[in-house]
Amino acid sequence: MSLEIKSFEIFCGTGGVGKTTLAASRALQLSQKGLRVLLITIDPAKRLKDLLGLGGDAVGVVTKVELEGISLDALLMSPEKTIQRMASQFHTPDLALNRIVQILSRPYGGMNEILSLVEVEMQFESGKYDVVVLDTPPGSHFLDFLEGLDKIKSFFDQSFVEIFNYLGKKTANAGKKVFGLGLVNRFLSSGLKKLLSYLQGVTGAAFIDDFIQAVHIIYQSKDAFLKGLALQDKLKSREQCNWFLVTSVEQGKAQEAIELKSHASHFIHQDHYLVLNKCLEQEMESWVPTDVKLMALKESLSGREKKLKENLRQNFPVVLEFPEVISLSPSDHIEKLTQKWNSYAP
Amino acid sequence: MNFTPRRLYIFTGKGGVGKTTLSKAFVRYLTEHDHEAVYLTFRNQAIGHSHKGNEDLLKNGIREITLDLEESAKGYIEKKLNSKIIGSWIVKTPFFKALINMVPGFSYLIFLGKVLEMGKENPRLIVVLDAPASGHALTMVESTSNFQSIFESGTVFEDTGKMLARLNDPEYTKIHVVSLPSMMSWQEAIELKSGLKERTPVEVDITVNNCLYSLVQDNVNALPTGLRDKALNEKQLIDSHQNEMRCILPHSLANNPLDMEMDLVGSLSKLI
């Protein structure tokens, strides 16, 4: 088996399986080969953040990281910083100033997935990198991430947007909040008019005003969001993207990996790899316990791992096994895992 | 045994730490102590995709509810506007789909609203919520106050205000962060706990699950090197942070989720 070098590598899977460490060690391995690599990560634990030098001021800023004597670029996603970059790159300063956009792009405001797509695309377009390695948000949020592409499309759905764009212009030109039911009556199709009047009953008129302003401003930056759509084709293409679905023996959740794969079946092409982390098999093979309780432990641990591997091999063309690294130091983890990557892709 | 439980228990933590098994075991524990408890989880699917509706089933002796986003949203709007037709129409409009899909925090608002409504309808009901993993738990807890600042006025504003009052009431709500006994997982749990504490005044406790050391402490030296180091690292972690751990649960030898739940039930009194 050989792992080809592609422009994008996507790591996904449930949280706590070691996804970030695996992505970081893969990024390091690619850098060791002399490639220009950017590692984008979502929210690693503090120790890993420290190791990657991504704490404090570095959040949301591409940072040079020294790992095992090799330097590579790393970026810890900050939705707020991404919005600011979009505003400056696409000359839409209002985007970074709108109240609703600001609230939604707080670290936990909920726009992380969509904005990480935009970020990946902007970084790759900069031409500075041969490979962008992306560590995705955990679990089913990976699905949000994939669906993010469709969300962008539906958000900019023409029939919906033109009306708001028009209204937004009216609102913006007047320089104050003039939007109300009167304006709706004059300009809107009866369906949307009804919808807004109902929504107004629930949310209050001020929100409708603010929201339309926000939509208008986001719409002005639609080029940046729509760039995310261009990414969709690249991720789907076998020539441009490797997919790594990560799970761990510790979790023993073959089912989740299989479900992830089937949910994402229209994205994931033949070049996908199941990465099984924290394998204990080698360790177990040479162990002959004499105590009854320990025999039960060995039986339970080996049994679970064996069953898991059989199940995974039936469902995935390639299973890459990584050993459980027992060490308190994150740099040991990265070093050991990088060695393992080298054995898979010399 | 006499105890007055809270009305809402939220279990969160990184994926794979055993939240689901633990939440279900906790429902069993409450049920065994004559409380009316229900296991609840969200199906956070994008609106417009195929959906299965809300589910409310009795499985292996406990009540399991799965809330579906579209159905919960429809129910909320129906109630507010007093019309089923308008409710189902609104959730199908592109405007509404776009709003919900673009702003995931909004869906948590709808789910939490539904959870609190269930609690209001049945004053004896205890909801055990198997919540989304780490960062998304913060999104969830933050969604109510974010939407408070977005809406500023109106019915949703008033409703989120009521929700905040409940969620932030230490008598009503308690949060359990579940962690594995590894340094990495522990630090994440600590970060999550402090993130949650910044956002809510309710009690947040950390439970350490799947602890190998607790199972084999008498014969750690009979383990092969790697496992022994693992168990000893766990011991070191437990020794230095025991005060911050509400509950330490041993590794289970069971080989299916139901038996694991049964294994845990006896050790959960501290989670009340």
Interface residues (C-beta under 8 A of the other chain):
Chain A: T14 G15 G16 V17 I42 D43 A45 K46 R47 L48 I100 I103 L104 R106 P107 Y108 G109 G110 M111 N112 E113 I114 P137 P138 G139 S140 H141 D144 E147 D150 K151 S154 F155 D157 S159 F160 G191 L192 L195 Y198 L199 Q200 G201 V202 T203 G204 A205 A206 F207 D210 F211 S248 E250 Q251 K253 L280 E283 M284 S286 W287 P289 T290 D291 K293 L294 A296 L297 S300 G303 R304 E324 I326 L328 P330
Chain B: K14 G15 G16 V17 N44 A46 G48 H49 I77 K80 L81 I86 I90 T93 P94 F95 F96 K97 A98 L99 N101 M102 V103 P104 G105 F106 P132 A133 S134 G135 H136 L138 T139 E142 S143 N146 S149 I150 F151 E152 S153 G154 T155 V156 F157 L180 M183 M184 S185 Q187 E188 E191 N210 L215 V216 N219 A222 L223 P224 T225 G226 L227 D229 K230 N233 H251 L253 N255
